[in-house]
Amino acid sequence: MERSHFVSSASDSTGRRSRIGRSGFSATELLVVIGIIILLAAIGIPAMLALRDNQKARQAQAEIQIVVAALQDFKTDFGDFPNLALLQAKLFEKASSLPLPAGINLGNEVLVACLVTHLPALYETNGYLPASLVGSEGEKLVDLDGDGFRELADPWTRPYIYFHHSDYHSSITCDYSTRLNADQRSTAQARADSQGAYDQLTSFQFWSCGINQENDTNCSTTSRTAEDDDLRSWNMD
């Protein structure tokens, strides 16, 4: 009986040792697991990025609607949409000593000066854009081109492009560069069709370059195609 008990115990001990020895992963099993992780990442990461960009596109569309409504309110108060001539006239009329930053450009910067910063401060009124878009103290506005004058950026941290109808001319460009692409200056023109007729002839054009961050609105090879992902305040014919 004692000998039998000893043999059984040894067998149990050997069995446990065998199970313990098999508890780790072999090199092949590890490679399979790593391969599965890489495959899942290859599928999941692009899907996550696409989902994020789609969310940003919806955000940009909502922001464009907010800006368009603000522009209409501004016109009701001042008789015109934001433009450099109006801004300069109002500054001179109310407080000629109010400094206007050097290097002011047409477009986004003038829009912000009229809707958020200079004119609201001059007339001691609330701005036309909500804090959710510009920040309670304008902290969401950014100086994307480093000229000291703030701009309204889209969800991809790229300047929205704005043209007042008085700036619809082939020789007038809007700089929408950022510090990241300062060596490759990005410019846009007001959008006209092949016959030279401008869209939104008596109002304004306002748009985001969209997910691909390329100005498809001015690109004849992509406009009206699936490659054109610009988000505009108007519908092109």
C-alpha positions in Angstrom: 0.0 0.0 0.0 2.8 2.4 0.9 4.6 1.7 -2.4 1.5 2.1 -4.5 0.9 5.4 -2.8 4.4 6.6 -3.6 4.1 5.7 -7.3 0.8 7.5 -7.6 2.2 10.6 -5.9 5.2 10.6 -8.3 2.9 10.3 -11.2 0.8 13.2 -10.0 3.9 15.2 -9.5 5.2 14.4 -13.0 1.8 15.3 -14.5 1.7 18.6 -12.8 5.3 19.3 -13.9 4.2 18.5 -17.5 1.2 20.8 -17.4 3.4 23.6 -16.0 5.9 23.1 -18.7 3.1 23.5 -21.4 1.5 26.6 -19.8 3.7 29.2 -21.8 3.2 30.2 -25.5 5.5 28.8 -28.1 7.2 31.0 -30.6 4.7 30.0 -33.3 1.8 30.9 -31.1 3.3 34.3 -30.3 3.8 35.0 -34.0 0.2 34.1 -34.7 -1.0 36.4 -31.9 1.2 39.3 -33.1 -0.1 38.7 -36.7 -3.7 38.9 -35.5 -3.0 42.2 -33.6 -1.3 43.7 -36.6 -4.3 42.7 -38.8 -6.8 44.1 -36.5 -4.8 47.4 -36.2 -4.6 47.6 -40.0 -8.4 47.3 -40.3 -9.3 49.3 -37.2 -7.0 52.3 -37.4 -8.1 53.5 -40.9 -11.7 52.9 -39.8 -11.2 55.0 -36.7 -9.5 57.8 -38.7 -12.3 57.8 -41.2 -14.9 58.0 -38.4 -13.0 60.9 -36.8 -12.9 62.8 -40.2 -16.6 62.2 -40.8 -17.3 63.6 -37.4 -15.2 66.7 -38.2 -17.0 67.1 -41.5 -20.3 67.2 -39.7 -18.9 69.7 -37.2 -17.6 71.9 -40.0 -21.1 71.8 -41.7 -22.7 72.9 -38.4 -20.1 75.7 -37.9 -20.6 77.0 -41.4 -24.4 77.3 -40.7 -23.6 79.2 -37.5 -21.2 81.6 -39.4 -23.8 82.1 -42.2 -26.4 83.1 -39.7 -24.0 85.5 -38.0 -23.1 87.1 -41.3 -26.8 87.7 -42.0 -27.2 89.3 -38.5 -24.1 91.5 -39.1 -25.6 92.7 -42.4 -28.8 93.6 -40.7 -26.8 95.8 -38.3 -24.2 97.3 -40.6 -25.9 97.1 -44.0 -23.3 94.8 -45.6 -21.3 91.7 -45.0 -17.9 91.9 -43.4 -15.3 93.4 -45.7 -12.1 95.4 -45.4 -13.5 98.7 -46.6 -16.4 98.6 -44.1 -14.0 97.6 -41.2 -11.6 100.5 -41.9 -14.5 103.0 -42.3 -16.0 101.9 -38.9 -12.7 102.0 -37.1 -11.9 105.5 -38.4 -15.4 106.7 -37.7 -15.5 105.5 -34.1 -11.9 105.5 -32.9 -9.2 106.3 -35.4 -6.6 105.6 -32.7 -7.6 101.9 -32.5 -4.7 100.0 -34.0 -5.3 97.7 -37.0 -2.6 95.0 -37.1 -0.1 95.3 -39.9 -0.4 92.8 -42.7 -4.1 92.5 -42.5 -5.4 90.2 -45.3 -8.8 90.0 -46.9 -11.0 87.1 -45.9 -11.1 85.2 -42.7 -9.2 87.8 -40.7 -11.5 90.6 -41.7 -14.5 88.3 -40.9 -13.2 87.7 -37.4 -12.4 91.4 -36.9 -16.0 92.3 -37.8 -17.8 89.5 -36.1 -15.7 88.8 -33.0 -12.9 91.2 -32.1 -12.5 94.7 -33.4 -16.0 96.0 -34.1 -17.8 94.3 -31.2 -15.1 95.8 -28.9 -15.4 99.2 -30.6 -19.2 99.3 -30.2 -19.1 97.5 -26.8 -21.4 94.8 -27.9 -21.3 91.0 -27.8 -19.8 89.3 -30.8 -21.8 87.6 -33.5 -20.3 84.2 -33.0 -21.0 82.0 -30.0 -18.5 81.1 -27.3 -18.8 77.4 -28.3 -17.1 78.4 -31.6 -14.6 81.1 -30.6 -14.2 80.6 -26.9 -15.5 82.8 -24.1 -12.5 85.2 -24.5 -11.8 84.3 -28.1 -9.2 81.7 -27.1 -10.3 79.3 -29.8 -9.4 81.8 -32.5 -5.9 81.2 -33.9 -3.2 83.1 -35.7 -2.6 80.5 -38.3 -0.3 82.5 -40.6 1.7 84.3 -37.8 0.8 87.8 -38.9 -0.6 88.8 -35.4 -4.3 88.8 -36.6 -6.5 86.0 -35.5 -8.6 83.7 -37.7 -11.4 81.2 -37.4 -10.1 77.6 -38.0 -12.1 74.6 -39.2 -12.0 71.3 -37.3 -8.8 70.3 -39.2 -7.1 73.5 -37.8 -7.1 75.0 -41.3 -8.4 78.5 -42.0 -11.9 78.8 -43.3 -11.9 80.7 -46.6 -14.1 83.8 -46.8 -14.7 86.2 -49.7 -16.9 89.2 -49.7 -18.6 89.8 -53.1 -16.5 93.0 -53.6 -13.4 90.8 -53.7 -14.6 88.6 -56.5 -11.8 89.1 -59.0 -9.2 86.9 -60.5 -6.4 89.1 -59.2 -7.6 88.9 -55.5 -6.5 86.0 -53.5 -7.1 84.9 -49.9 -4.1 83.4 -48.1 -5.1 80.4 -46.1 -1.6 79.2 -45.2 -0.6 77.9 -41.7 2.8 78.0 -40.0 3.1 74.3 -40.9 3.1 75.0 -44.6 4.6 78.5 -44.6 7.1 77.4 -47.3 4.2 76.4 -49.5 1.8 79.3 -49.5 -1.8 78.3 -50.0 -4.1 80.8 -51.7 -7.7 80.7 -52.9 -9.8 82.8 -55.2 -13.5 83.5 -55.3 -15.2 80.6 -57.1 -16.4 81.3 -60.7 -17.7 78.9 -63.3 -16.2 78.3 -66.7 -18.0 81.3 -68.1 -16.6 83.6 -65.5 -19.8 83.9 -63.5 -19.2 84.0 -59.7 -21.3 82.0 -57.3 -23.2 84.0 -54.7 -22.7 87.1 -56.8 -24.1 89.6 -54.4 -23.2 88.1 -51.0 -20.2 86.0 -50.0 -18.5 82.7 -50.4 -17.4 80.8 -47.2 -15.9 77.3 -47.2 -13.7 74.7 -45.6 -11.2 72.6 -47.5 -12.7 69.5 -45.9 -11.1 66.2 -45.0 -8.3 66.3 -47.7 -7.5 69.9 -46.7 -7.1 70.8 -50.4 -8.8 73.7 -52.0 -11.1 71.7 -54.4 -13.4 74.7 -54.9 -10.8 76.4 -57.1 -9.6 73.1 -58.7 -11.4 72.5 -62.1 -10.1 68.9 -62.2 -11.9 67.8 -59.0 -14.9 70.1 -58.5 -18.2 68.4 -58.8 -16.5 64.9 -58.5 -16.1 62.5 -55.6 -12.7 63.9 -54.9 -14.2 67.3 -54.1 -14.9 67.2 -50.4 -14.9 71.0 -49.7 -17.7 72.1 -47.4 -19.4 75.3 -48.7 -22.0 77.8 -47.5 -23.6 77.4 -50.9 -24.4 74.7 -53.4 -22.6 74.7 -56.7 -24.7 74.3 -59.8 
